Amino acid sequence: MKKSLAIAIALALAPTIALAGAPAPKKEGIEGKGYVWNAQEGEKIEALHKKGDAKAGQEAYEVCGACHLPSGAGRPDGTFPQLAGQHTTVVIKQMADIRAGLRDNPTMYPFAQTLTDAQELADVASYIEKLCIPTDHGKYEGADAALQVSKGKELYEKQCLECHGKNGEGNKEKFFPVIAGQHYKYLLRQMTEIRDGHRRNANPDMVKVIKPYTNDQLVAISAYQSSLKMPGSMCKESKGKKK
């Protein structure tokens, strides 16, 4: 059976797979005393050492595109994150963590399991990294948007910029994700989960920074982060839109 056909069948049966498939394993994360963030072990380290083939990764990505869209744009409502342009290191870590049960994502788990091995994981990550970052994504849309973005910029530059960069470019070598072009609602949800201890594969240093933040502060930071753009990595503006 061709892989594309197998993927189509998997997508058609997605609800059944999610309910009837084997449950994701459960590995101790930030709640455990022996937790080491980004421990270099298992499938993750194997995939990181392989050279990803973006062409091969394009086919493997088909199953991802059903939720994250073929462009990697995700959904503006934040249900599925924007993936395009994300560092290979970040994609590999997060996928490996989901597959190993270190990051809880029951919706994603059955689809993550369709990747056959570390090489395919490296291939998909390579393809995703090469996608341009869409300029049209979910942003904060409140009447006080300008104020929230301004407040968020101040907070971001004080404690987030060092790791995530001036333009939200992150750091590939340190596994810090690209946040430029990410949806506001997704950013807010993830930061809230990290602050509240529900993102079990979170970086303890980030948990420490974000722990004191109020809900209002998280809204402001997310509003600012979702406004960031990475020079040279963004998709070209569609015709008819202002440049």
C-alpha positions in Angstrom: 0.0 0.0 0.0 1.4 3.4 -0.9 2.1 5.6 2.0 -0.2 8.4 0.7 -3.1 6.0 0.6 -2.3 4.7 4.1 -2.3 8.3 5.3 -5.6 9.0 3.7 -7.1 6.0 5.4 -5.6 7.1 8.7 -7.1 10.5 8.4 -10.5 9.1 7.6 -10.3 6.9 10.7 -8.7 9.6 12.9 -11.5 9.7 15.5 -11.5 5.9 15.8 -7.7 5.8 16.1 -7.7 8.5 18.8 -10.3 6.6 20.8 -9.4 3.0 20.1 -5.6 3.1 19.7 -3.2 2.3 22.5 -2.9 5.2 25.0 0.2 7.3 25.0 2.9 6.2 27.4 3.4 8.4 30.5 7.0 9.5 31.3 7.7 11.7 34.3 8.3 15.3 33.5 8.7 18.6 35.4 6.8 17.0 38.3 9.6 14.5 38.9 12.7 15.2 41.0 14.9 13.5 38.4 13.6 15.5 35.4 16.3 16.8 33.1 15.0 19.2 30.5 16.0 18.1 27.0 18.0 15.1 28.1 20.0 13.8 25.1 18.7 10.3 24.8 16.5 7.9 22.9 14.8 8.6 19.6 15.3 12.3 19.9 19.1 12.2 19.9 19.1 9.6 17.1 16.9 11.9 14.9 19.0 15.0 15.8 22.1 13.2 14.5 20.5 12.3 11.2 20.5 14.5 8.1 16.9 15.3 7.3 15.7 14.9 3.7 13.1 17.7 3.1 11.8 16.0 -0.1 11.1 12.8 1.7 9.7 14.8 4.6 7.1 16.4 2.4 5.3 13.1 1.9 5.5 12.2 5.5 4.1 15.7 6.4 0.8 14.9 4.5 -0.6 13.4 7.7 0.3 16.6 9.6 -1.2 18.8 7.0 -4.7 17.7 7.8 -4.6 19.7 11.0 -1.7 22.1 10.6 -2.6 22.7 6.9 -0.3 22.0 3.9 1.3 25.4 4.4 2.1 24.7 8.0 0.0 27.7 9.0 -2.1 25.9 11.7 -5.4 27.4 12.8 -5.9 31.0 13.8 -8.2 29.9 16.7 -5.1 28.3 18.3 -6.4 24.7 18.2 -3.4 23.7 16.1 -0.1 25.7 16.1 1.7 27.3 13.2 4.6 25.0 12.3 6.1 26.6 9.2 9.7 27.7 9.7 10.1 26.1 13.1 13.7 24.9 13.9 14.3 21.2 13.2 15.6 20.8 16.7 12.4 22.1 18.2 10.2 19.9 16.0 12.2 16.8 16.7 12.2 17.4 20.5 8.5 18.1 20.7 7.5 15.1 18.5 9.9 12.8 20.3 8.5 14.0 23.6 4.9 13.3 22.5 5.8 9.9 21.2 7.6 9.1 24.4 4.8 10.3 26.7 6.8 13.3 28.1 4.4 15.8 26.6 0.7 15.2 26.9 -1.2 15.6 23.6 -3.8 12.8 23.1 -5.0 14.4 19.8 -1.5 14.5 18.3 -0.2 11.2 19.7 -1.9 8.8 17.2 -0.7 11.0 14.3 2.8 11.3 15.7 2.9 7.5 15.8 2.5 7.3 12.0 6.2 8.4 11.7 8.1 5.1 11.3 11.5 5.9 12.7 14.1 8.6 13.7 15.0 9.2 10.0 11.4 10.0 9.1 11.2 12.3 12.1 14.3 14.2 10.9 12.9 14.3 7.4 9.6 15.9 8.5 11.4 18.4 10.7 13.6 19.4 7.7 10.6 20.0 5.5 8.8 22.0 8.1 11.8 24.3 8.7 11.9 25.2 5.0 8.3 26.4 4.9 7.9 30.1 4.9 6.1 31.6 7.9 2.6 32.9 6.9 2.0 36.6 7.6 -1.8 36.1 8.1 -2.3 34.4 11.5 -4.3 34.7 14.7 -3.6 37.9 16.6 -5.1 39.6 19.6 -8.2 41.4 18.4 -9.5 43.2 21.5 -10.4 46.9 21.3 -7.3 47.6 23.5 -4.9 45.7 21.1 -2.4 48.6 20.8 -2.2 48.9 24.6 -1.8 45.2 25.1 0.9 44.9 22.5 2.7 47.8 24.1 2.5 46.3 27.6 3.6 42.9 26.2 6.6 44.4 24.4 7.9 45.8 27.7 7.5 42.5 29.5 8.9 40.5 26.5 12.0 42.7 26.2 12.6 42.3 30.0 12.5 38.5 30.3 11.8 36.8 27.0 14.0 38.4 24.4 17.3 36.8 25.6 16.0 33.3 24.7 13.4 33.9 22.0 15.2 36.8 20.2 14.3 40.3 19.1 12.1 39.1 16.2 10.8 35.8 17.9 13.5 33.8 16.0 14.3 31.6 19.0 17.6 29.6 19.0 18.1 26.5 17.0 21.1 25.2 18.9 19.4 25.7 22.3 16.1 24.3 21.2 14.2 27.6 21.9 11.3 27.8 19.4 10.5 30.3 16.8 7.4 32.2 18.0 7.2 34.7 15.1 4.0 34.1 13.2 2.5 32.0 15.9 -1.2 32.3 16.8 -2.1 34.5 19.8 -4.6 32.0 21.3 -2.0 29.1 21.0 0.7 31.2 22.6 -1.6 32.2 25.5 -2.7 28.6 26.0 0.8 27.2 26.1 2.2 29.9 28.4 -0.7 29.4 30.8 -0.1 25.6 30.8 3.6 26.2 31.4 2.9 28.6 34.2 0.4 26.3 35.8 2.6 23.2 35.6 0.6 21.3 32.9 3.2 21.3 30.2 5.3 18.5 31.5 8.2 18.8 29.1 8.6 22.5 29.8 12.0 24.1 30.4 12.3 24.7 34.2 14.0 28.0 33.6 11.0 29.2 31.6 8.6 27.9 34.3 10.6 29.9 36.9 10.3 33.1 34.8 6.7 32.8 33.9 5.4 31.5 37.3 4.7 35.0 38.8 2.9 36.3 35.7 -0.8 37.1 36.1 -3.4 36.2 33.5 -3.5 39.8 32.2 0.3 39.8 31.8 0.2 36.6 29.8 -2.5 38.1 27.5 -0.2 41.1 26.9 2.9 39.0 26.2 1.0 36.7 23.9 -0.5 39.8 22.1 3.0 41.1 21.5 4.5 37.8 20.5 1.9 37.2 17.9 2.8 40.5 16.3 6.4 39.5 15.7 7.9 38.8 12.2 11.2 37.2 11.3 13.0 39.0 8.4 13.7 36.7 5.5 11.5 33.9 6.8 8.0 35.3 6.2 5.9 34.3 3.2 5.3 37.0 0.6 2.2 39.1 1.0 -0.7 37.9 -1.1 -1.7 40.2 -4.0 -4.1 42.9 -2.9 -2.7 43.1 0.6 -0.6 45.9 1.9 3.1 45.2 2.0 
